[in-house]
Amino acid sequence: MKSVGGLKSKLNKIEFKRTGLVENLAEALTDAILEGIFREGDQLTEVELQKRFNISRTPIRESFRVLEKKGLVEIVPRKGTFVKRISRKDIEEHFPVRSVLEGIAARQAFANMSTEALKAMERAFARMKSAAENNDPKKYWKQHVLFHESFIEACGNQLLISLLKTLRTQIMWSRFSYQYYQEDFTKSLRTHERILEMFKNKETDPAALEAAVRIHIAEAVNRFISYLDQEPHTYSRTG
């Protein structure tokens, strides 16, 4: 079990708004997990959260359930709430589902893509390039998220958007949990540039765009798992 002193130090790094307590606390804790303030196996305790934010246990417990649904924590009866340990099984199950759903989202977004959404993708891509040039993986992955979210939101399919939001949170956690896994930025940028150009070209075949997004995600998981296999102590292979 982690020390109380260590937990207090981590909690002091978190800020959140008191309005909409459950939503904002869940968001603050999500960011803390994705950014590595809390790591795999860390326990989140109600008592320390109460002291840090001066709130009752009810919104804390509800925020834990939100995090559990996102796949970020495990609530163990009579033991507590712990930041989830990522397994190879998690990764192998999530990425293929995401590739199919995100491919569909891209295809639907192509017909609905607004100038504003396209500009958002262009800005995110430009910042990805800048982050890669400066060897800043944390910034790179944040802009990578914005790039994908721009066309996911543009698809207008609320069920797809909701499902992908959860899947992508879990997948981003798996990447961030390995200290900003160093992907081949050159290859990644080339792939994202191609996807961006396909969205910009009105003559693009929507089926080809869907396939490009699905292939991109499938290739990403293969590279990621190869990386993890070289780091045998960083994750559970069985779940």
KETOR-596930 format. One record per residue (C-alpha): residue number from 1; residue in three letters; x, y, z. Coordinates in steps of 0.02 Angstrom, whole numbers, plus 50000, padded with zeros to 5 digits. Each point is the difference from the previous one (the first is absolute). Layout:
N
pt n NUM&res ALA&east X&north Y&up Z
...
REM end
This chain:
239
pt n 1&res MET&east 50000&north 50000&up 50000
pt n 2&res LYS&east 50064&north 50174&up 49957
pt n 3&res SER&east 50048&north 50118&up 50141
pt n 4&res VAL&east 49875&north 50130&up 50059
pt n 5&res GLY&east 50133&north 50134&up 49982
pt n 6&res GLY&east 50029&north 49954&up 49819
pt n 7&res LEU&east 49814&north 50005&up 49964
pt n 8&res LYS&east 49982&north 50173&up 50079
pt n 9&res SER&east 50140&north 50064&up 49892
pt n 10&res LYS&east 49913&north 49935&up 49843
pt n 11&res LEU&east 49831&north 50070&up 50051
pt n 12&res ASN&east 50077&north 50172&up 50025
pt n 13&res LYS&east 50038&north 50004&up 49813
pt n 14&res ILE&east 49816&north 49984&up 49954
pt n 15&res GLU&east 49878&north 50143&up 49979
pt n 16&res PHE&east 49815&north 49991&up 49960
pt n 17&res LYS&east 49845&north 50109&up 50001
pt n 18&res ARG&east 49874&north 49975&up 50139
pt n 19&res THR&east 49850&north 50021&up 49886
pt n 20&res GLY&east 49944&north 49833&up 49927
pt n 21&res LEU&east 50103&north 49908&up 50130
pt n 22&res VAL&east 49989&north 49823&up 49930
pt n 23&res GLU&east 50037&north 50049&up 49820
pt n 24&res ASN&east 50142&north 50117&up 50044
pt n 25&res LEU&east 50080&north 49885&up 50128
pt n 26&res ALA&east 49992&north 49854&up 49877
pt n 27&res GLU&east 50079&north 50109&up 49866
pt n 28&res ALA&east 50136&north 50061&up 50118
pt n 29&res LEU&east 50043&north 49822&up 50053
pt n 30&res THR&east 49996&north 49941&up 49819
pt n 31&res ASP&east 50126&north 50133&up 49952
pt n 32&res ALA&east 50108&north 49955&up 50151
pt n 33&res ILE&east 50004&north 49818&up 49944
pt n 34&res LEU&east 50034&north 50039&up 49817
pt n 35&res GLU&east 50139&north 50122&up 50046
pt n 36&res GLY&east 50084&north 49876&up 50115
pt n 37&res ILE&east 49966&north 50086&up 50167
pt n 38&res PHE&east 49917&north 49837&up 50050
pt n 39&res ARG&east 50081&north 49842&up 49935
pt n 40&res GLU&east 49944&north 49820&up 49982
pt n 41&res GLY&east 49957&north 49923&up 50168
pt n 42&res ASP&east 49984&north 50166&up 50093
pt n 43&res GLN&east 49854&north 50002&up 50122
pt n 44&res LEU&east 49876&north 50144&up 49998
pt n 45&res THR&east 49932&north 50023&up 50175
pt n 46&res GLU&east 49837&north 50085&up 50044
pt n 47&res VAL&east 50070&north 50073&up 50162
pt n 48&res GLU&east 50146&north 50089&up 49915
pt n 49&res LEU&east 49890&north 50065&up 49860
pt n 50&res GLN&east 49878&north 50066&up 50131
pt n 51&res LYS&east 50140&north 50093&up 50088
pt n 52&res ARG&east 50077&north 50067&up 49841
pt n 53&res PHE&east 49841&north 50066&up 49920
pt n 54&res ASN&east 49886&north 50022&up 50152
pt n 55&res ILE&east 49857&north 49898&up 49928
pt n 56&res SER&east 49891&north 49857&up 50059
pt n 57&res ARG&east 50026&north 49817&up 49958
pt n 58&res THR&east 49849&north 49989&up 49885
pt n 59&res PRO&east 50072&north 50098&up 49851
pt n 60&res ILE&east 50167&north 49911&up 50027
pt n 61&res ARG&east 49920&north 49828&up 49987
pt n 62&res GLU&east 49899&north 50054&up 49848
pt n 63&res SER&east 50158&north 50066&up 49916
pt n 64&res PHE&east 50086&north 49833&up 50034
pt n 65&res ARG&east 49858&north 49912&up 49909
pt n 66&res VAL&east 50025&north 50118&up 49852
pt n 67&res LEU&east 50185&north 49956&up 49997
pt n 68&res GLU&east 49957&north 49815&up 50012
pt n 69&res LYS&east 49888&north 50014&up 49846
pt n 70&res LYS&east 50142&north 50083&up 49907
pt n 71&res GLY&east 50111&north 49852&up 50043
pt n 72&res LEU&east 50122&north 50107&up 50100
pt n 73&res VAL&east 49974&north 49928&up 50174
pt n 74&res GLU&east 49947&north 49839&up 50084
pt n 75&res ILE&east 49886&north 50005&up 50151
pt n 76&res VAL&east 50045&north 49852&up 50110
pt n 77&res PRO&east 49869&north 49958&up 50133
pt n 78&res ARG&east 50065&north 50027&up 50179
pt n 79&res LYS&east 50169&north 50058&up 49933
pt n 80&res GLY&east 49974&north 50161&up 49906
pt n 81&res THR&east 50019&north 50084&up 49830
pt n 82&res PHE&east 50161&north 49975&up 49903
pt n 83&res VAL&east 50068&north 50068&up 49837
pt n 84&res LYS&east 49981&north 49857&up 49878
pt n 85&res ARG&east 50147&north 49899&up 49941
pt n 86&res ILE&east 49998&north 49982&up 49810
pt n 87&res SER&east 50012&north 49825&up 49929
pt n 88&res ARG&east 50046&north 49941&up 49827
pt n 89&res LYS&east 49824&north 49928&up 49989
pt n 90&res ASP&east 49928&north 50174&up 50028
pt n 91&res ILE&east 50103&north 50071&up 49858
pt n 92&res GLU&east 49965&north 49857&up 49880
pt n 93&res GLU&east 49812&north 50014&up 50033
pt n 94&res HIS&east 49982&north 50189&up 49995
pt n 95&res PHE&east 50102&north 50050&up 49847
pt n 96&res PRO&east 49908&north 49890&up 49872
pt n 97&res VAL&east 49830&north 50061&up 50060
pt n 98&res ARG&east 50061&north 50179&up 49994
pt n 99&res SER&east 50069&north 49977&up 49824
pt n 100&res VAL&east 49830&north 49943&up 49934
pt n 101&res LEU&east 49900&north 50135&up 50089
pt n 102&res GLU&east 50121&north 50140&up 49961
pt n 103&res GLY&east 50004&north 49947&up 49818
pt n 104&res ILE&east 49811&north 50014&up 49994
pt n 105&res ALA&east 50009&north 50170&up 50086
pt n 106&res ALA&east 50125&north 50062&up 49870
pt n 107&res ARG&east 49888&north 49942&up 49858
pt n 108&res GLN&east 49848&north 50086&up 50074
pt n 109&res ALA&east 50099&north 50157&up 50043
pt n 110&res PHE&east 50059&north 50019&up 49820
pt n 111&res ALA&east 49823&north 50039&up 49944
pt n 112&res ASN&east 49972&north 50122&up 50145
pt n 113&res MET&east 50172&north 50078&up 50019
pt n 114&res SER&east 49987&north 50187&up 50032
pt n 115&res THR&east 50134&north 50128&up 49961
pt n 116&res GLU&east 50022&north 50026&up 50187
pt n 117&res ALA&east 50028&north 49814&up 50034
pt n 118&res LEU&east 50124&north 49989&up 49858
pt n 119&res LYS&east 50097&north 50150&up 50066
pt n 120&res ALA&east 50004&north 49918&up 50172
pt n 121&res MET&east 50079&north 49846&up 49922
pt n 122&res GLU&east 50127&north 50108&up 49908
pt n 123&res ARG&east 50047&north 50093&up 50161
pt n 124&res ALA&east 50019&north 49837&up 50096
pt n 125&res PHE&east 50109&north 49927&up 49862
pt n 126&res ALA&east 50111&north 50155&up 49995
pt n 127&res ARG&east 50025&north 49986&up 50188
pt n 128&res MET&east 50038&north 49814&up 49984
pt n 129&res LYS&east 50139&north 50044&up 49878
pt n 130&res SER&east 50067&north 50132&up 50118
pt n 131&res ALA&east 49997&north 49879&up 50147
pt n 132&res ALA&east 50090&north 49867&up 49898
pt n 133&res GLU&east 50134&north 50125&up 49948
pt n 134&res ASN&east 50025&north 50046&up 50183
pt n 135&res ASN&east 49995&north 49818&up 50058
pt n 136&res ASP&east 49853&north 50037&up 50114
pt n 137&res PRO&east 49896&north 49838&up 50007
pt n 138&res LYS&east 49879&north 50067&up 50131
pt n 139&res LYS&east 49950&north 50146&up 49889
pt n 140&res TYR&east 50000&north 49887&up 49847
pt n 141&res TRP&east 49873&north 49881&up 50076
pt n 142&res LYS&east 49888&north 50139&up 50061
pt n 143&res GLN&east 49993&north 50074&up 49824
pt n 144&res HIS&east 49977&north 49825&up 49929
pt n 145&res VAL&east 49844&north 49984&up 50108
pt n 146&res LEU&east 49933&north 50166&up 49935
pt n 147&res PHE&east 50034&north 49949&up 49820
pt n 148&res HIS&east 49894&north 49843&up 50017
pt n 149&res GLU&east 49866&north 50081&up 50107
pt n 150&res SER&east 49973&north 50134&up 49868
pt n 151&res PHE&east 49934&north 49878&up 49871
pt n 152&res ILE&east 49917&north 49887&up 50128
pt n 153&res GLU&east 49895&north 50147&up 50062
pt n 154&res ALA&east 49965&north 50049&up 49819
pt n 155&res CYS&east 49918&north 49832&up 49963
pt n 156&res GLY&east 49847&north 50059&up 50096
pt n 157&res ASN&east 49959&north 49823&up 50059
pt n 158&res GLN&east 49979&north 50017&up 50187
pt n 159&res LEU&east 50009&north 49813&up 50034
pt n 160&res LEU&east 50165&north 49988&up 49907
pt n 161&res ILE&east 50067&north 50154&up 50086
pt n 162&res SER&east 49955&north 49932&up 50172
pt n 163&res LEU&east 50073&north 49826&up 49968
pt n 164&res LEU&east 50160&north 50069&up 49927
pt n 165&res LYS&east 50022&north 50124&up 50142
pt n 166&res THR&east 50009&north 49856&up 50124
pt n 167&res LEU&east 50110&north 49891&up 49889
pt n 168&res ARG&east 50120&north 50140&up 49960
pt n 169&res THR&east 50017&north 50048&up 50184
pt n 170&res GLN&east 50050&north 49822&up 50043
pt n 171&res ILE&east 50123&north 49991&up 49855
pt n 172&res MET&east 50079&north 50169&up 50039
pt n 173&res TRP&east 50023&north 49939&up 50179
pt n 174&res SER&east 50092&north 49847&up 49937
pt n 175&res ARG&east 50118&north 50111&up 49900
pt n 176&res PHE&east 50026&north 50129&up 50138
pt n 177&res SER&east 50027&north 49864&up 50129
pt n 178&res TYR&east 50158&north 49949&up 49909
pt n 179&res GLN&east 50081&north 50171&up 50019
pt n 180&res TYR&east 49941&north 50070&up 49835
pt n 181&res TYR&east 50046&north 49852&up 49892
pt n 182&res GLN&east 50119&north 50059&up 49863
pt n 183&res GLU&east 49916&north 49962&up 49835
pt n 184&res ASP&east 50088&north 50031&up 49835
pt n 185&res PHE&east 49941&north 50180&up 49980
pt n 186&res THR&east 50054&north 50010&up 49818
pt n 187&res LYS&east 49891&north 49853&up 49949
pt n 188&res SER&east 49856&north 50057&up 50111
pt n 189&res LEU&east 50003&north 50176&up 49927
pt n 190&res ARG&east 50004&north 49933&up 49824
pt n 191&res THR&east 49846&north 49895&up 50035
pt n 192&res HIS&east 49904&north 50144&up 50081
pt n 193&res GLU&east 50046&north 50116&up 49859
pt n 194&res ARG&east 49927&north 49876&up 49876
pt n 195&res ILE&east 49840&north 49986&up 50101
pt n 196&res LEU&east 49988&north 50190&up 50009
pt n 197&res GLU&east 50024&north 50018&up 49812
pt n 198&res MET&east 49865&north 49870&up 49971
pt n 199&res PHE&east 49879&north 50102&up 50104
pt n 200&res LYS&east 50046&north 50158&up 49904
pt n 201&res ASN&east 49977&north 49920&up 49829
pt n 202&res LYS&east 49816&north 50002&up 49950
pt n 203&res GLU&east 50033&north 49859&up 49876
pt n 204&res THR&east 50058&north 49879&up 50135
pt n 205&res ASP&east 49912&north 49832&up 50003
pt n 206&res PRO&east 49919&north 49990&up 50174
pt n 207&res ALA&east 50035&north 49812&up 50004
pt n 208&res ALA&east 50185&north 50034&up 49969
pt n 209&res LEU&east 50002&north 50128&up 50141
pt n 210&res GLU&east 49919&north 49875&up 50118
pt n 211&res ALA&east 50129&north 49869&up 49951
pt n 212&res ALA&east 50145&north 50121&up 50025
pt n 213&res VAL&east 49945&north 50040&up 50178
pt n 214&res ARG&east 49973&north 49816&up 50042
pt n 215&res ILE&east 50170&north 49950&up 49930
pt n 216&res HIS&east 50085&north 50143&up 50095
pt n 217&res ILE&east 49929&north 49939&up 50166
pt n 218&res ALA&east 50039&north 49816&up 49962
pt n 219&res GLU&east 50181&north 50044&up 49961
pt n 220&res ALA&east 50011&north 50106&up 50157
pt n 221&res VAL&east 49949&north 49857&up 50113
pt n 222&res ASN&east 50125&north 49882&up 49920
pt n 223&res ARG&east 50141&north 50124&up 50029
pt n 224&res PHE&east 49941&north 50034&up 50177
pt n 225&res ILE&east 49992&north 49816&up 50048
pt n 226&res SER&east 50173&north 49971&up 49924
pt n 227&res TYR&east 50064&north 50140&up 50111
pt n 228&res LEU&east 49918&north 49926&up 50155
pt n 229&res ASP&east 50071&north 49828&up 49963
pt n 230&res GLN&east 50172&north 50077&up 50015
pt n 231&res GLU&east 49954&north 50067&up 50173
pt n 232&res PRO&east 49946&north 49840&up 50090
pt n 233&res HIS&east 49968&north 50077&up 50169
pt n 234&res THR&east 49890&north 50145&up 49945
pt n 235&res TYR&east 49835&north 49913&up 49981
pt n 236&res SER&east 49902&north 49842&up 50034
pt n 237&res ARG&east 49999&north 49880&up 49854
pt n 238&res THR&east 49850&north 49903&up 50059
pt n 239&res GLY&east 49882&north 50130&up 50072
REM end
